[in-house]
């Protein structure tokens, strides 16, 4: 059995593992439990009442966190002509076409966090799908990263737009900011995410949708949230 360090054990002592807290209480406790020497990331884990093996229950979406994630996002845009200029003016870190595909293919260059492509570039981008796909970097129209409105897409990613997708075990993990944000901003980010998840509930999903929720910092213990209280917030 893994042994936890002194900081973790001290943090755990203030959390009642048998209790389900309100969202506000859970975020405050998780933030207070963050004792690392770096600015820890706060994350929410939600177990959903869906079967991800079924295509019509594969929950996926995006949400713009009001206060961002606290992380600088490097955005690459596959575009040409006027759209290339628009992407550059919107603040994209890298913009191009064949040159970027070649760099990725020959140099295994992946120094970016998100990729956007205009629809007319997807034939080109498809050549490197086997490289981008497994790393979650492939542009996808379902999450707004295949679009002609590249300026809007770049601005949203820079402002804190995050993507979520249910894993095989039916769990969604999403970062909601840094501990240094403070409980109020973290709570607003968390509510935005949870409301988005609730709106994304598949029509075929029956019974309880939010089965369990927990909040934790990078090095801290998970703090359980009462799903009933969250559903009330979204009502």
Secondary structure, DSSP 8 states (H G I E B T S, - for coil): -----HHHHHHHTTS-TT--B-HHHHHHHHHHT--SSS--EEEEEEEESS-TTSGGG--EEEEE-TT--SS---EEEE--THHHHHHHHHT-SEEESHHHHHHHHHH-----SEEEE-GGGHHHHGGGHHHHGGGT-S--GGGT-B-S-HHHHHHHHHHTEEEEE--TTSEEEEEEEEGGG-HHHHHHHHHHHHHHHHHT--TT--S-SEEEEEEEETTS--EEE-HHHHHHHH-
